[in-house]
Amino acid sequence: MEISGYMQQEDEWERDLLLDPAWEKQQRKTFTAWCNSHLRKAGTQIDDIGRDFCDGLKLMLLLEVISGSRLPKPEKGKMRFHKIENVNKALNFITSKGVKLVSIGAEEIVDGNVKMTLGLIWTIILRFTIQDISIEESTAKEGLLLWCQRKTAPYKNVNVQNFHMSWKDGLAFCALIHRHRPELIDYASLRKDQPYDNLNLAFDVAEQHLDIPKMLDAEDMLNTVKPDERAVMTYVSCYYHAFSGAQKAELAASRICKVMAINQGNETQMQEYERLVSDLLEWIKERKPWLEDRNTDNTMATLQTKQAEFRDYRRQHKPPKLEEKAQLETMFNSIQTKLRVTNRPAFMPSEGKLLSDINFAWKDLEKSEKGFEEWLLSELMRLERMEHLAKKFKQKADSHDRWTEAKWAYLQNEEYRNSKLMDLKAHKKKHEAFESEVSAHQERVEQVAAIAHELNSLGYHDATAINARCAEICEGWDHLGTLTQQRNCSLQEAEKLLESVDQLHLEFAKRAAPFNNWMDGARDDLNDMFIVHNVEEIQGLIDAHDQFKQTLGEADKEYNGILGLDDQVRILAEQYNIPGATENPYTDINPEQLAHMWSLVKDQIPYRDGVLREEFEKQQFNELLRRKFAEKANQVGRWIENQMDALVLDSYSPLENQRTKVESHEVFIQQYKPEFDELERINEEVQEALIFENKYTEYTMETLRVGWEQLMTSVRKNISEIDNQILLRDSKGITDEQMKEYRISFNHFDKNKSHKLEPTELKACLVSLGYNLREDAQGDADFQKIMATVDPNNTGYITYEAFLDYMTRENQDKDTADQIIDSFRILAADKPYITEDELRMEIPPEQADYILERMLPYHGPGAPSGALDYASFSMALYGQSDL
């Protein structure tokens, strides 16, 4: 190994400089003092650097002292060839240490060539004293200069730019001593215009307190235009080595602070993640009982209030929480990426706070939300049906009450008992007509009971009143039937005595009663309330109404025929002068009533036409709403699907370009939000119109909402994935070309586009990237080791993040537990434990407190009170212990 940097620049040392007597004098004195500082450890010294190294013995001894190695046994003779042999052994040892000696031979040293001897000593100083100085990968000279600049930076009147003129006033030497041993020098009292005093003060203090011999003279430094650079470097390097212990402690403290800062940042982000997860899960927990509440008082007003609250939840409360959920996913992935990049154990949230727990809770919330919405719609339909049935029940019940009101008086009238035969027969026939009417009315009573039963089955809120009135009607109907039967029996008993009958009146009664009942039914039908949901249903009612109108001709014939019967009665009464013949004893219906009822029926037909036409127009409007929603839904649905397809990442462009493209795409999607809001507004119109089905589109508002949320989530997920890749690239020193190559190779073997590779696909991918995986038992074993790294949980597949982490892991410059242990050991002066005072001496207060809160006591032999175990603490940082 050859020395580099400054030493390479010194291979051919500057011979002309040695011709300067002042510089040669400085070097002789400095190098002599430097050599004696080491030789005195062996109990000897030199007086003349040019003469005392001639026999090679002290030169070999000097090399043994400064290197700590044994050289070959020297020759004891005093002849010239013995001296040359000893010097050559010294030169060979220097060469074995990677030093290239240029123009320096043993003969010149033996002959006392001062220039060559000084050059040799300078080479030894460079190799064994200065070469080991390295600050931030600089050369030895640059490293020593950078160390001096950093140490003297805070000091006034000190500006170290070189190893000659920057040191003439002595302040730089005093600053170095004061920086490390402030109690030795009162720097504030020093003056720049007293260089002689400053230099002597520094040299004296260094010799007395730092064991650094005087290698320079104040007179030489001041009387020389430019002090000798080598002499100054040699002397300054002694300062560096004297303070090297403090330097090591400073570097160790710096490394510990860096690692602690990373850990503190990671813990802060983990705690924030846990807090946000707790808040989101608590919000979901609070919302679920409300969405699962199905209690209602069966009134439309209450249900509409719930619908308004649900819309407010959808628009105001849920979107921010969906955003928080996406941020949590991004935060979790970022934490894991940072831990993986810094070689830390993976983040494992508290129980119930994994991303899978959040997704499960969110899906459960959406399931409850969907169930609540479906329940709302079904309840609206049910209540609408109940309101319609309740009105219909009241209408038919009122009609029945009006019908039965007259019947009670008839059944209670017993005037027939005093009637003549003809009157009795009339009473009997009248009762037969009454029974026909009762029989015809039976169906209408059954309709009332059926409506009441359906209202009960639907859970109508005022079912008690409905049931009470229905029971009243049924009981009255049964009683009416009993009285009718009793009257019929009475008439049959009287019939044996009275046989006179008026056929015309009877025929009139028989035909007028059903016709009158038909007109009552027609009026009920014309006034009948209805509920329809589409054009086809209302068209069906219109068609039925048209069929009814087609029967009016036959009804008119029947009407005229019944009136003709009455005309015949009048003709017979006038022709045969029959007393009371104009009065029909069989029915209370008279021609005037029939005419009035017939007029009412005909007058109601145009009104019914208008009601049906109005409903038809309403259903046509609803049909337009369906088409309007379908057109917009189809547009938005296809747009969302196209945007989902467009979210596929471009593996061939740089990550920053990909991120810019995705961010632009996100802005483009957000610009489309008004279209989605417009569809929401149309959907509100559809719901307010109580439209529940739409045959013109396969999309529902719910599926489009889910699609929109998935689109926004995918955009954020792509941005998060690109950010993680950028973080991995930058932290691991990967170029864009490498990232592009890894991504293209991964995508090529991801045949099913699942963003995962199966083991066989991974193997083919690695081979394509240049990995040599043999087709034998050793190759299989090597591949299994790779699988254990990229798929530690044995899931059977490899994600892109695991693949990328593996491809870059070997090239990463990462800190390890052993490095941190070595750093703590330096601060502890090689002890297996460290004390609080030692820790606070080099570590800033905030990070020292952080360490002291977590570091366990040390219980080894000879440990004093308060000793701390830095080894277990360092292992725990990297997940290598259970601490």
Secondary structure, DSSP 8 states (H G I E B T S, - for coil): ----THHHHTTT--HHHHTSHHHHHHHHHHHHHHHHHHHGGGT---S-TTTTTTTSHHHHHHHHHHH-----------SHHHHHHHHHHHHHHHHHTT----S--HHHHHTT-HHHHHHHHHHHHIIIIITT--STT--HHHHHHHHHHHHHTTSTT----SSSGGGTTSHHHHHHHHHH-TTT--GGG--TT-HHHHHHHHHHHHHHHS-----S-HHHHHHSSS--HHHHHHHHHHHHHHTHHHHHHHHHHHHHHHHHHHHHHHHHHHHHHHHHHHHHHHHHHHHHHHHT-----S-HHHHHHHHHHHHHIIIIIHHHHHHHHHHHHHHHHHHHHHHHHTT-------TT-SHHHHHHHHHHHHHHHHHHHHHHHHHHHHHHHHHHHHHHHHHHHHHHHHHHHHHHHHHH--GGGG--HHHHHHHHHHHHHHHHHHHHHHHHHHHHHHHHHHHHHHT-TTHHHHHHHHHHHHHHHHHHHHHHHHHHHHHHHHHTT-----HHHHHHHHHHHHHHHHHHHHHHHHT-----SSHHHHHHHHHHHHHHHHTHHHHHHHHHHHHHHHHHHHHHHHHHT-TTTTS-TT-S--HHHHHHHHHHHHHHHHHHHHHHHHHHHHHHHHHHHHHHHHHHHHHHHHHHHHHHHHT---TTS-HHHHHHHHHHHHHHHHHTHHHHHHHHHHHHHHHHTT----TT-S--HHHHHHHHHHHHHHHHHHHHHHHHHHHHHHHHT--HHHHHHHHHHHHHH-TT-SSEE-HHHHHHHHHHTT----SSHHHHHHHHHHHHHH-TT--S-EEHHHHHHHHHHTT-----HHHHHHHHHHHTTT-SSB-HHHHHHHS-HHHHHHHHHH--B--STT--TT-B-HHHHHHHHTT-S--
